Amino acid sequence: MRRCVQTFGLYCVCVCVCVCVCVCVCVCERVFVLLGFLLVPLRTICMVLVLLVTWPIAAIVTLGQPLKGAVEPMAGWRRFLCRVVISSLGQLYYLAMGFRVVVKGQQVSSAQAPILVVAPHSSFFDGIVCIVAGLPSTVSRTETLFVPIFGRFLRCLQPVLVSRVDPDSRKNTILEIEKRSTSGGHWPQVLIFPEGTCTNRSCLITFKQGAFIPGVPVQPVLLKYPNKLDTISWTWQGPAKTLLLFTLCQPFTTVQIEFMPPQVPTEDEKKSPSLFANRVRALMAQELGLPVTDHTYEDCRLMISAGELTLPMETGLVEFTKISKKLNLKWDNVRKELESFSAIASSCKGGRIKIEEFASFLKLPVSPALQELFALFDRDGNGTIDFREYVIGVTVLCRPANTEEVIQMAFKLFDTDEDQSITQEEFSSLLRSALGVSDLNVSSLFREIDTDGSGHITYSEFESFALSHPEYAKLFTTYLELQRYYALQEAELDSICSSCSSEDLRSEDNQEGSTSDKKED
C-alpha cells in the first residue's frame, strides 16, 4: 500500500512538472509573439527613416566616384561625411534593430595595423563591426555594388572587389590588399573575415591567407553574441529575412566587439603566410575559449554540393585543404569528381561504393583486372570506396595513366584490322579476352563511346571518351600489368621445365655412358 502511494505521488509530481513546463513554453511563445507585434513595426519604421536619411548622404559622398577600381582614398569633406556622419547613422540603424554594442580594447590606426581580421563570422549582422571600426575598406563581390540602396552604402567603403568572371580576380585582389596595406596609413584599414564563410561560432575554421600575405601587422577583432536565444547565426541555405524577423522580436540583442593587440609577423611568417594565419587564429581561439579545426570554406561548399547531389553530408567532407595541397587540386576539379562519384554512389546506401556499383558504372563485369583496380582505390581495404578514396584514386592512379601514349596503344590493340576504326566485334573480342568473360555484352558501353552512332569508333571518339573517363585507362594498364605478370610466370615455368629436361637428358646420357663402359669391360 505504501509503495502504491509513493508511486502515485511520484506520478503527480511528474505531471505537475510537465504542466509547468508547458505553461512556461506557452507563456514564452505568447510573450515572443506579443513582442513581435509591438517591436517589429516600430523598429521597421525607425530603420526605414534612418535609411531615408543615410541614402542621400551616401549618394553625395559617392557622386563622381568610379563605380569600381578606386585609385585614391576619399579625402576632405567626403571622408568626414563617410567616417563621421554615415558611421553615426549606421550605429543608429543597428540601435533601431535593438542591438546593444559593447566595445572592449582599443582600435589602433592604419599605420600601426593596416588590416583588421574579424572572427568568428556567423551572420550578415557582423557588419556592425565595420561601423564601429569607422567604416574601413572591406573585401566584397563586384555584384554587391549593384544591390539597391545597400550597394550605394558599400561604395562609401571603397571596397576591394572580387569578380567571379575574371580569372585573375584572386591575384588582383591580393595585389590591391598589398597596395593599401603598405601605403603607410594613406589608405584606411582593410577589414577582412579570414574564415571566408559563416559558421555557428563553435570553433574557428582555417583562415584564408589573403589578410596575411602582405606580411604587415594585423589587429585581431573578436565578435561575441552573449544572448540566451541565438537569432544571429546564419549557417543554412534558408532566407535571411527569417533571422531578421526573429532578431527584431527580441527586446535587445547584445554584441561584444573586442579589439586585441596588433600582431606583427616574424620573418618566417612573412615568408610563409599560413604560419602567420595559424598563429593569429590560435590567439583568437584562446581568447574566445574555442577549439580550432582544419576544415575550410571549400569543405563547406563540398558538404552543400554533396547534399544537392542527395549524398550524405559526410561524403563531401574530405578536408579539402589537406587533399588539395597534396594533389594540387582546384575546387572546380573536385566538384566534377563529386558529380562522378554521385553518379556511381546514387544507388548505394551511405554514399560508399562497392565493387558491384563500380563495375556497373564502368558497364563491365567483375573480373580480376577490375578487382585489382578496385583494390587500388580502396585504400583502407574495407571493401568500399568513399569520396576521399575516389578523389585520390582518380587523381593519383587514373589521370597519370591516361596519357596519349596509353590511349594510342589501347586503340591499336582494339583496331585489329588496322583500318583506323573499331567495330563492335573488335571491341567486344578484346574485352572478352582481357576480362576473361566469354559471354560479355558491351553494347551499351560501345554505344556510349560511338557518339555519332555510325557503328564504328573513330580515334577522336575513343580519345574523347578516354579523357573524360580516366578509370578505364588505369583498368587497361592494370590488365597489361597482369598480362606481363602472367607472361613472366609462364617464362619462369618454361625455364624451370627446360632446365629440368636438360638435367634429365644429361642424367640419361650419363647412364648410357656408364652402361656402354660396363659392356666394353
Buried (B, 14 or more C-beta within 10 A) or exposed (E): EEEEEEEEEEEEEEEEEEEEEEEEEEEEEEEEEEBBEEBBEEBBEBBEEBBEEBBEBBEEBBEEBEEEEBEEBBEEEBBEBBBEBBBEBBBBBBBBBBBEBEBEBEBBEBEEBBBBBBBBBBBEBBBBBBBBBBBBBBBBBBEBBEEEEBBBBBBBBBBBBBBEEEEEBEEBBBBBBBEBBEBEEBBBBBBBBBBBBBBEBEBBBBBBBBBBBBBBBBBBBBBBBEBEEBBBBBBEEEEEEEBBEBBBBBEEBBBBBBBBEBBBBEEEBBEBBBBBBBBBBEBBBEEBEBEBBEBBBBBBBBBBBBBEBEBBEEBBBBBBBBBBEEBEBEBEBBBEBBEBBBEBBEEBEEBBBBBEBBBBBBBBBBBEBBBBBBEBBBEEEEEBBBBBBBBBBBBBBBBEBBEEEBBEBBBEBBBEEEEEBBBBEBBBBBBBEBBEBEEBEBEEBBEEBBEEEEEBBBBEBBBBBBEEBBBBBBBBBBBBEBEEEEEEEEEEEEEEEEEEEEEEEEEEEEEEEEEEEEEEE
